[in-house]
Amino acid sequence: MTATATAATTATTAPATAAALSRRPRLPAWLEVLKPRLIPLLLATTIGGMALTASWPVAPPRLLATLGGGAMAAAAAGVLNCLWEEELDGRMARTSGRALPSGRLPRHQAFALAVLLTAGSLLLLLIGANPLAAALTLLGLCSYVLLYTALLKPRTPQNIVIGGVAGAIPPLVGVAAASGGLHWEAWWLFSVVMVWTPAHFWALALLLRDDYRAAGIPMLPVVRGVEATGRAIRGYSRATALLSLLGVVALPSGGWLYGLLVLPFNARLLQLSARLSEDPADPQRARQLFRWSILYLFGLCLLLVLARTPAAQFAPAGLPLPLPLPLALLLPGQATGWAA
């Protein structure tokens, strides 16, 4: 495809893509500002963090308090994000019909809702989990609103690389709520989410680059172009796949099952990112990677939970470690066994 043809295709497909993404059933104004579609994935990574601890399975009251507090905090962050970006949303065709810029929800009501949700989240976590989980949840909320939305998003194309810390905090909350502390396993899942985030978000940014350009937001496809973005997505996808393999040793048990089942997830992620890097202006390829990246993270967290079930407690004969044989031979302590 020539450069002229590519540009023409991009000009016609990108607005259509933005319009397609905006054609969703309209939620009530108060519910729309909570951004409920973002919450399930944050809760999934919270549960994934819990599954990394020796305290798994977590008692139902603690589990419900942690997930409830996390959901309320994520909803509060969504409201505050909408409040901060009301003017910006009003300038973008895709977002001009949202609750605040369209006037369907008054600002003072949205702010009161954010305050109530934040207070309820912290109270629930303090009572049902522990102060560390509550403090980390508040840190995640502040990171999203202040670090990403207010500071980084309007200033640098690396906004999601640094600001991705907000979305990576829920695994820490899960570990803290389940065990009362933070261990290296918690930071492993934190790191996985951190390196997963740019590839996931930039695939969406490729679809919405014209909207971002019109609004003056320096997303990577706007500043560096689609080819550089495609290469960056492929690099971060590779890093995600590589880092995900450490779950074999991060899990207290069941690492063998996790290690086997995560391979096809990684293979598909690498395949789609490679295809996108070959033609990053193709909206279909960007859309496929974006959708798979969501399923990928859900799937990874599901594998962490499945690995902790009684049926997953196995290892090859003579090697009790949850490690592939080459790694087991290189690491000390294999004779004593690290997994039940």
C-alpha positions, 0 to 999 in steps of 0.5 A: 500500500502506498503512503497516499493510499495509507493516508486516505484509508486512515483519514476515512477509517479513524473517524469512523472508528471513533464514532463506532466506539462512541455508539454504545448504549447510553447509561444514566448520567450518574452511572456513566461518570463512574466509568463502570466498564473499567472496574472489572479488570481492576478487580480481576488484578486485585484477585490475581494479587490475592492468589499470589499469597499464602493466605489464599483463599481469602475469607469471603468477608475480607474478599468482599470488602476489598473488592467493594472498596476497590470498586468504589475507589475506581468509580471515584477516580472515574468521576474525578477524571470526568470533572477534570476533563470536562472541557477537554471532553467537550472539544472531542467528538467522541466524548462531547455527549458525556454526562458533564460536558452535555450538562446531563449531570451538574458538576456539584453532584458529580463532585459530591458523588466522588467524595462519598465514594472515596470516603466509603471505599476507605472506610470499607477497606479499613474495617474489612481489610487493613490500613495498608490496603486502604492507603494503597487504594487511595494512592491508586486513586490519586495517581490516576487523577493527579499523576496521569490525568492532570500532570502527564496526559496533557504534557508527554507522549509517555503519559501512559508509561508513567501514569500506568502505575495507577492501574498497576496498584490493584494487585498490590492492594490484593496482596496487602489485603490478603497478607497484611504486607507486600512481597516480591510476588506483589511487585511482579504482578505490579510490573506485569500490569505496568508493561502491559498498559502501554501496548493495550492503551496505544492500540486504542490510541491508534484508533482514536489518534485523530480525536486526540490530535484535534484535542491537542493531547500528545498521545504517542501516535500523534507525536511520533506517528503510527509506525513508531507506535507499532514498534513500541507496542510490539516491544511492550508486548514482548516485555509483557510476555517475558515478564508473565513467565515469572509467575511460575516462581511467583506463585506459592503453588501451582506454578507448573499449571500456570506456566503451561497455560500462559503460553498460548495467551502469550503466543496470541499477544505476540502474534497480534502485536507483530501483525499490527507493527507490520501495518499500524494504520490498519484499524482492524489490527489495532482493534484486535490487539486492543480487545485481546489485550483485555482478555489477556489480562483477565486470562492471566489473573484467572490462571493465577486463581486456577493455579491455586486450586487443589487440582493444580498442585502437581509437579513432574516426578522428582522435581517439586519446584514449580519451575521448568527443568532448565531453571530448576537446575540453575537455582539452588534449593530444588532438592527441598522443594518450594511448592506444596 
